[in-house]
């Protein structure tokens, strides 16, 4: 490219009237459909939110999209969110008829939640209703609607706040780790040539004990969730507000919007639409740039960033690689992220070549469209080649391109019976856990953090194993092994792989492997409520999740003590426990009409 004097001129999607109107009209069509249900309402909200994202600030299209979304929010009984959208729409100068519609809708929401301020909005609705001409075809409808609401108002207001989701069970770490402040002192980081850096128990650990509660260094919302979740906190957001400049960032609040802007979006905003336009792997490409931006902002200077990199590269102790000067592994510091493995030596030349080309292109886009280097660089390859800071950042992007596939974790939410990806996160400590197809820990996501608990009893000195998404009971051994070699460059030698444990449907039942009558009776007693708990976990109808969790943990302890091999019942208990844990964390609940 340099020799041929090639430059790139790539433009992304920007806010525009045509797309905003198109998405709003699609939302209208869906919302007016027959047999409206919760799923369709969410899809309509998503379309209206897209319309909001594409609308120019302070435009009529923006106001109309807010107004239409408020109608869906009212339909699914999200009254307070509907009021937020109504107020956003009322800021703009509308026709008298639309003002009547919005104030009537707001009155209905306020009455539904028993809000005393409804009287003022009722007066506003009447005022604008009286301004409508007598021949307006909708005036009679608004009059009847207000009369109905007035009768409700006369009967008195009843506080009826929207039903809140149960708060997450507050799990605590018994005693903090000296080297890893957000982990338990029941574990320690160790290193050897066989396992690399790995985690071992410093004492006996019981099922259910909290191993760590780690917050991400960086996170990235799944692209398909942009218009239903907050781009900053990743929480479900059905009344999002847009970035003022791009169409790919939506927020649950002004607070999240400002926080995200300061963290990295002030830089990536001008290039995010370009990445969505040209990238086949926008999730990884954007994340590699985002981590780079956060590293630059954290270090405050390229000189400091070089110092950190040198510290890790020249580290003589592989166990403490990535530790800060206080000899702790901090999850919120880039030095910990930089220390994670890239597997460069194991990668094929073609893979490295592609990642190098991708990284060069990402650097070019970053340098020529943002002020990351103080000024926008000239759109010439030579401008990058002659800039030492640009070479440094290009190298970091390339490093992140290799690091991400081997180290990021899915940040999940329960959606019906499935656990689906809400976004991806990088967590330095959790990346140190090796894999087992039958792991002895479990992770689940909640709010802005991820909790890890022991799944089975773990003896002092034993290694703690996570699962990289391939469980022995549902994926055949040969397929698991091929995946690990292709993505992680190792051959799994866990117990399940060594003994080639069969898939779930071919596993033995307890009665086939336990011969002792006393053991059988003890196991039967322990599992007496298992079928009930499986049913409750499937339907998510559990009033006391903590009690169920404790009983399931007791079942695991009994089974661990009396059964020498995996059985169907062990899988049933473990998977039920995982489901209940996840139900105490992030959820996406389809609304009821």
WOGIUR-V297283 format. One record per residue. N is the residue number from 1. NEAR is the number of other C-alpha atoms within 8 Angstrom. Layout:
n=N near=NEAR
n=N near=NEAR
This chain:
n=1 near=7
n=2 near=8
n=3 near=5
n=4 near=5
n=5 near=8
n=6 near=9
n=7 near=8
n=8 near=5
n=9 near=4
n=10 near=5
n=11 near=6
n=12 near=11
n=13 near=8
n=14 near=9
n=15 near=13
n=16 near=9
n=17 near=10
n=18 near=6
n=19 near=11
n=20 near=16
n=21 near=10
n=22 near=9
n=23 near=12
n=24 near=13
n=25 near=8
n=26 near=10
n=27 near=13
n=28 near=10
n=29 near=8
n=30 near=10
n=31 near=11
n=32 near=7
n=33 near=7
n=34 near=4
n=35 near=4
n=36 near=10
n=37 near=8
n=38 near=11
n=39 near=8
n=40 near=10
n=41 near=12
n=42 near=9
n=43 near=10
n=44 near=15
n=45 near=14
n=46 near=11
n=47 near=13
n=48 near=15
n=49 near=14
n=50 near=13
n=51 near=17
n=52 near=14
n=53 near=16
n=54 near=14
n=55 near=14
n=56 near=11
n=57 near=6
n=58 near=7
n=59 near=8
n=60 near=7
n=61 near=13
n=62 near=14
n=63 near=13
n=64 near=9
n=65 near=13
n=66 near=14
n=67 near=12
n=68 near=10
n=69 near=15
n=70 near=14
n=71 near=10
n=72 near=13
n=73 near=14
n=74 near=12
n=75 near=8
n=76 near=11
n=77 near=8
n=78 near=10
n=79 near=13
n=80 near=8
n=81 near=11
n=82 near=17
n=83 near=12
n=84 near=10
n=85 near=13
n=86 near=14
n=87 near=8
n=88 near=10
n=89 near=12
n=90 near=11
n=91 near=6
n=92 near=9
n=93 near=5
n=94 near=7
n=95 near=6
n=96 near=10
n=97 near=9
n=98 near=8
n=99 near=12
n=100 near=13
n=101 near=10
n=102 near=11
n=103 near=13
n=104 near=13
n=105 near=10
n=106 near=12
n=107 near=12
n=108 near=9
n=109 near=13
n=110 near=14
n=111 near=14
n=112 near=12
n=113 near=12
n=114 near=11
n=115 near=10
n=116 near=7
n=117 near=7
n=118 near=10
n=119 near=7
n=120 near=7
n=121 near=11
n=122 near=11
n=123 near=8
n=124 near=9
n=125 near=13
n=126 near=9
n=127 near=8
n=128 near=12
n=129 near=13
n=130 near=7
n=131 near=7
n=132 near=10
n=133 near=6
n=134 near=5
n=135 near=5
n=136 near=7
n=137 near=5
n=138 near=6
n=139 near=11
n=140 near=7
n=141 near=7
n=142 near=12
n=143 near=9
n=144 near=8
n=145 near=9
n=146 near=9
n=147 near=8
n=148 near=8
n=149 near=11
n=150 near=8
n=151 near=8
n=152 near=10
n=153 near=9
n=154 near=6
n=155 near=6
n=156 near=6
n=157 near=10
n=158 near=8
n=159 near=8
n=160 near=7
n=161 near=7
n=162 near=9
n=163 near=4
n=164 near=4
n=165 near=4
n=166 near=4
n=167 near=5
n=168 near=7
n=169 near=6
n=170 near=4
n=171 near=5
n=172 near=5
n=173 near=12
n=174 near=6
n=175 near=7
n=176 near=11
n=177 near=13
n=178 near=7
n=179 near=7
n=180 near=12
n=181 near=11
n=182 near=9
n=183 near=13
n=184 near=15
n=185 near=10
n=186 near=12
n=187 near=13
n=188 near=10
n=189 near=9
n=190 near=9
n=191 near=10
n=192 near=7
n=193 near=5
n=194 near=4
n=195 near=8
n=196 near=7
n=197 near=11
n=198 near=13
n=199 near=14
n=200 near=13
n=201 near=16
n=202 near=10
n=203 near=9
n=204 near=10
n=205 near=12
n=206 near=9
n=207 near=13
n=208 near=10
n=209 near=9
n=210 near=14
n=211 near=13
n=212 near=11
n=213 near=12
n=214 near=13
n=215 near=10
n=216 near=12
n=217 near=13
n=218 near=9
n=219 near=10
n=220 near=10
n=221 near=13
n=222 near=11
n=223 near=6
n=224 near=5
n=225 near=9
n=226 near=13
n=227 near=13
n=228 near=12
n=229 near=16
n=230 near=18
n=231 near=12
n=232 near=9
n=233 near=8
n=234 near=12
n=235 near=8
n=236 near=8
n=237 near=10
n=238 near=12
n=239 near=11
n=240 near=14
n=241 near=11
n=242 near=10
n=243 near=12
n=244 near=6
n=245 near=8
n=246 near=14
n=247 near=14
n=248 near=9
n=249 near=11
n=250 near=16
n=251 near=16
n=252 near=14
n=253 near=8
n=254 near=8
n=255 near=6
n=256 near=12
n=257 near=13
n=258 near=8
n=259 near=9
n=260 near=11
n=261 near=9
n=262 near=8
n=263 near=9
n=264 near=11
n=265 near=9
n=266 near=9
n=267 near=11
n=268 near=12
n=269 near=10
n=270 near=11
n=271 near=13
n=272 near=12
n=273 near=15
n=274 near=11
n=275 near=12
n=276 near=9
n=277 near=8
n=278 near=6
n=279 near=8
n=280 near=4
n=281 near=6
n=282 near=9
n=283 near=9
n=284 near=9
n=285 near=12
n=286 near=10
n=287 near=10
n=288 near=13
n=289 near=11
n=290 near=11
n=291 near=10
n=292 near=11
n=293 near=10
n=294 near=11
n=295 near=10
n=296 near=11
n=297 near=9
n=298 near=8
n=299 near=9
n=300 near=8
n=301 near=8
n=302 near=9
n=303 near=6
n=304 near=9
n=305 near=12
n=306 near=8
n=307 near=8
n=308 near=9
n=309 near=10
n=310 near=8
n=311 near=8
n=312 near=12
n=313 near=6
n=314 near=6
n=315 near=8
n=316 near=5
n=317 near=6
n=318 near=8
n=319 near=8
n=320 near=8
n=321 near=11
n=322 near=12
n=323 near=12
n=324 near=10
n=325 near=5
n=326 near=5
n=327 near=8
n=328 near=11
n=329 near=13
n=330 near=10
n=331 near=13
n=332 near=8
n=333 near=9
n=334 near=10
n=335 near=12
n=336 near=16
n=337 near=13
n=338 near=9
n=339 near=9
n=340 near=11
n=341 near=7
n=342 near=9
n=343 near=10
n=344 near=7
n=345 near=4
n=346 near=6
n=347 near=8
n=348 near=6
n=349 near=6
n=350 near=6
n=351 near=8
n=352 near=10
n=353 near=8
n=354 near=8
n=355 near=11
n=356 near=9
n=357 near=8
n=358 near=8
n=359 near=13
n=360 near=9
n=361 near=8
n=362 near=11
n=363 near=12
n=364 near=11
n=365 near=9
n=366 near=11
n=367 near=14
n=368 near=10
n=369 near=10
n=370 near=13
n=371 near=9
n=372 near=9
n=373 near=10
n=374 near=5
n=375 near=7
n=376 near=11
n=377 near=11
n=378 near=6
n=379 near=9
n=380 near=11
n=381 near=12
n=382 near=7
n=383 near=10
n=384 near=12
n=385 near=9
n=386 near=6
n=387 near=8
n=388 near=7
n=389 near=8
n=390 near=12
n=391 near=10
n=392 near=8
n=393 near=10
n=394 near=11
n=395 near=9
n=396 near=9
n=397 near=14
n=398 near=12
n=399 near=9
n=400 near=11
n=401 near=13
n=402 near=12
n=403 near=12
n=404 near=11
n=405 near=8
n=406 near=10
n=407 near=11
n=408 near=11
n=409 near=8
n=410 near=9
n=411 near=11
n=412 near=12
n=413 near=14
n=414 near=13
n=415 near=10
n=416 near=7
n=417 near=6
n=418 near=6
n=419 near=9
n=420 near=8
n=421 near=10
n=422 near=12
n=423 near=12
n=424 near=13
n=425 near=13
n=426 near=13
n=427 near=16
n=428 near=11
n=429 near=10
n=430 near=7
n=431 near=10
n=432 near=9
n=433 near=11
n=434 near=12
n=435 near=11
n=436 near=13
n=437 near=12
n=438 near=10
n=439 near=12
n=440 near=12
n=441 near=12
n=442 near=11
n=443 near=8
n=444 near=11
n=445 near=14
n=446 near=11
n=447 near=9
n=448 near=9
n=449 near=10
n=450 near=12
n=451 near=13
n=452 near=12
n=453 near=13
n=454 near=16
n=455 near=12
n=456 near=12
n=457 near=12
n=458 near=13
n=459 near=9
n=460 near=10
n=461 near=8
n=462 near=8
n=463 near=8
n=464 near=14
n=465 near=12
n=466 near=12
n=467 near=12
n=468 near=7
n=469 near=4
n=470 near=9
n=471 near=9
n=472 near=14
n=473 near=9
n=474 near=8
n=475 near=10
n=476 near=10
n=477 near=9
n=478 near=6
n=479 near=8
n=480 near=10
n=481 near=10
n=482 near=8
n=483 near=9
n=484 near=12
n=485 near=10
n=486 near=7
n=487 near=8
n=488 near=9
n=489 near=9
n=490 near=6
n=491 near=7
n=492 near=9
n=493 near=6
n=494 near=10
n=495 near=8
n=496 near=11
n=497 near=12
n=498 near=7
n=499 near=6
n=500 near=7
n=501 near=10
n=502 near=10
n=503 near=11
n=504 near=9
n=505 near=6
n=506 near=6
n=507 near=11
n=508 near=9
n=509 near=9
n=510 near=10
n=511 near=7
n=512 near=7
n=513 near=8
n=514 near=9
n=515 near=8
n=516 near=6
n=517 near=6
n=518 near=6
n=519 near=10
n=520 near=11
n=521 near=8
n=522 near=9
n=523 near=12
n=524 near=8
n=525 near=7
n=526 near=10
n=527 near=8
n=528 near=7
n=529 near=7
n=530 near=9
n=531 near=7
n=532 near=7
n=533 near=10
n=534 near=10
n=535 near=8
n=536 near=10
n=537 near=12
n=538 near=7
n=539 near=6
n=540 near=7
n=541 near=6
n=542 near=7
n=543 near=4
n=544 near=6
n=545 near=9
n=546 near=7
n=547 near=7
n=548 near=9
n=549 near=11
n=550 near=9
n=551 near=8
n=552 near=13
n=553 near=12
n=554 near=9
n=555 near=12
n=556 near=13
n=557 near=11
n=558 near=11
n=559 near=10
n=560 near=10
n=561 near=6
n=562 near=8
n=563 near=10
n=564 near=5
n=565 near=4
n=566 near=10
n=567 near=10
n=568 near=12
n=569 near=8
n=570 near=10
n=571 near=10
n=572 near=9
n=573 near=12
n=574 near=11
n=575 near=8
n=576 near=12
n=577 near=11
n=578 near=9
n=579 near=9
n=580 near=11
n=581 near=10
n=582 near=12
n=583 near=10
n=584 near=11
n=585 near=12
n=586 near=12
n=587 near=8
n=588 near=9
n=589 near=6
n=590 near=7
n=591 near=7
n=592 near=6
n=593 near=8
